[in-house]
């Protein structure tokens, strides 16, 4: 594998997330942790893939808070550690995260946080840069995969120098961009450390914290000196009187588009972006008439720069979000940056794009759907039917949902998610609906999410005796982020280093009186159990367990087993449409003689036979191995 | 040097990311700077997937609207959906395959006929190549190789700063041993079809 065997000095094409891993290897990282979350997942996945061939320790932790705590403790013992997460994962980790700024570390600690402007795979587009200000934690912001590698290395050095964690902030467009990365030497970790007890530093009781906060301010003052002189903050001076200050991927866009204008434009790229290098910025803008601040999401730098310049006598006009030249919403594009710059320069742009206002044809949207054969579909189908039968003449039940592939249960035809806040909220929120309404409350959570954020909430539900039904959708993997293992799902061959934690033992141990485990492939039986669970007064838990069909079929192919596909007797189909309207498997299509099943899409789960008597499994059409590129 | 901006689009599962990787490998092997913008996560679940490949003096992977040199689509409707990337000089290369979303099967939406989409695409510019790549792939040994057929057509346009041989080498490096022959056949079929079409349309 190039990532670990690549030649030093040569360039390789790496994903931004993979580049972070290479940087960590070149920094001699000892320990890394992650709970998967798009767009950060490939950091952990890459570490998981290479860990047997390297000398670091890696774990998928149960959630981001635990992940950060493992990394923080290791760094306090003197190790070099890395914890990676998506932006909202930092919310989960934030309690301990705030404390690590106070305690600092003895070794080095890098917290990699990937933001998701435009919410490609997230519930919000919060800006992690504000966390760096909240915690007073230094931040580095690469713009390209190569910078991601270099700055991961730099972040370890900086963390060690300052004695505190450093945030490496990525965004989707850096994490998921593949670009040329130049390799340096890999450094082998030094081995085990000895933790030296130091309660005044590592135990932030009110008395200790009083002093630790002052020390933090001193460290941040030192960090500001470093950011003012850091080579990571690059000045590209030009003759013109207009400049740009930018960071992260937006800086790459600024670099590209400024070359297109006749007027020369200076650029200050802030990669060591917190603490903001105040002297460097003042120096940069003092020769300018106009400066455009180009940053995605919140006007973080812009507000700080405006306040920095206030009262200094430096007469530069500042443009950005607050002047309405750029938006505060969604990710930027080179085009957006070009247009803002043109406006500041007073240049008219010719738009080369085709005018497509008048659309000739309407292409229907293609929202993501649960895969053909997904066991979640069977569970939702059975629950919705059971709930309908149990609530006749009553108001509809309230469905609380959670984060994973099964969030797609919110879409028609199931529409079985009415409320969702964050990882684990499906269970926590049930109490509010159970006490504020007289409606039945039905909650869905995935297996990995159950361990991540569901456990304390379930204890709350049991302890306070809320009348709710909880469905744990157990497909034995963390499917949406790329099929990572979790505490309830240990794959073959991992048993030696990992122990499986049983979901039913955990639930039973908490004292749940109604607990059933069902196979959702058997839709009728599942529906009956759900009816019992919904009728039950008190906390009822149903574990709906069937493996993710994609993983299952991959195993089948590896074992050389045939995947038997489903087929409808099309000639007998009366187009009652239950298969598409109520069950909604994407393998169905309307053929010349009625509804039919696309043999390339069918994953052969066979559950649709319980939805339509005309469906049968047939043996000739095993899935061909993926042959095309 | 000039930048070449390519948008590759289609429906999740059509091998879009792999085409991007082959192209990027070939660009790298030609000592060109290349950036690929990929899509991971929830969007892949049967949704629209598009990736960007940018070759040249650039630092980012996002193809700006109106600045694609080539839009390559493995599905017909998706070629039209990506029209915001086009300018009057752009190449549009589309597979004639139509993948019908469930909403259309359910009767909640309509999906235009192939002829209607083709007409709409023709209205966007001169350089439109519409090919039944799925059929050519089937004739080459497997429908799954439709993406590599499309790659062949893209090479035929001459709009790539990469040699044909380098692309072939990248294909061989990326696919499993037992599928190499099928994919090379699919590539050759696409290349031939592309050259024929370009001659026929006098492009």
Interface residues (C-beta under 8 A of the other chain):
Chain A: X11 X13 X15 X38 X39 X41 X42 X120 X121 X143 X144 X173 X176 X177 X178 X179 X180 X249 X252 X253 X255 X256 X333 X334 X335 X338 X351 X352 X353 X354 X356 X359 X360 X361 X362 X363 X364 X365 X366 X367 X368 X369 X370 X371 X405 X408 X480 X481 X482 X577 X580 X581 X584 X586 X588 X589 X590 X595 X600 X624 X626 X627 X628 X629
Chain B: X11 X12 X15 X18 X19 X21 X22 X24 X25 X28 X33 X34 X35 X36 X37 X38 X39 X40 X41 X42 X43 X44 X45 X46 X47 X48 X58 X59 X60 X61 X62 X64 X65 X66 X67 X77 X78 X80 X81 X83 X84 X86 X87 X88 X100 X101 X102 X103 X104 X105 X106 X109 X110 X111 X112 X116 X117 X119 X120 X123 X124 X125 X137 X141 X142 X143 X144 X145 X146 X147 X148 X171 X174 X175 X176 X178 X179 X182 X183 X186
